[in-house]
Amino acid sequence: MRKILLLIIITIILIPNANAFNLEKKSSTEISSEEDTERGCVFEGEGDKYWYLWRERASDFFHEILDTNPWVVKCPSIRDISYNIKDLEVDYFYVIAHSDGSSSRFRTSGPGVHYTADQLHEDMLNRPAIKLAILCCCEAMTDTGPGTLSYEFRKGQTEGTAVIGYNNLSKHKDNGDLMLDLLDWQDLFFKYLKRGYTVKKAFDKSCNQIEFRLPYIRECVKFEGDEKLKMKCNFKVKPNSKFNNFSNIFLNLLKYFNAEDLRILKFNIFNHGNYQIK
């Protein structure tokens, strides 16, 4: 009976739903001409061959929500990163990289080459805090005090700035599916930001939604900073209430299937109103 129900759900999912969420660009009259340009930068350090998925989705997200092209660099040099940090138009930072066991650095172009919190401190001297930094490095948020990346991106502040990132992932290194779960969590986080939630609310909602298959998600990711912070958003989202109701029912139904069943489903709520389960 469970298998039959699973097939029914798959059939329903395959019905085109590209219009489930309508993303509508704001007109030029709705965007203040005096508003400062905001830009994101996206870095992928030397590491896993599949990290391009994280990088590309982050790049697409910044492009959509800010309506500007982000700086995107794979295996960046220290100079590449410093140049972008010092750029006053860059308000958003994203990196996926090895932290090599520290919350004060991440690997850049190869083993033994790191961008450090000390370098970040120097690069931040003549600019305000980064509005939002997303640090997808295993130990990025294990420590968040002075001398860490989290602290330096925020310049020690807790208003108008926030940092989120991976926390103590070495504790869960035996979970072979952890990184894929975290990629899905990232998609959820980006979708909620695009729907106008604060960074903290988007963080919490994405954790809540993925918690049913990664119960310890809140041990793996951490938020620091301003809980009222919102990103500038250059498009409106018009949710389809019928689809929203269906997706909620669907996610509740998933609780009755085992892990093997879940891998059959691929439901991607986050590129065109899809939710992907791998």
ABEGO torsion letter per residue (X at the ends): XAAAAAAAAAAAAABBAAAABBBBBBBAAABBAABBBBBBBBBBBBEBAAAAAAAAAAAAAAAAAAGBBBBBBBGBBAAAAAAAAABAABABBBBBBBAGGBAABBBBAEBGBBBBAAAAAAAAAABBBBABBBBBBAAAAABABBGBAAAAAAGGBABGBBBBEBBGAAAAAABAAAAAAAAAAAAAAAAAAAAGBBAAAAAAAAAAAAAAABAAAAAABBBBEBAABBBBBABBBBBBAAAAAAAAAAAAAAAABBAAAAAABBBBAAAAGBBBBX
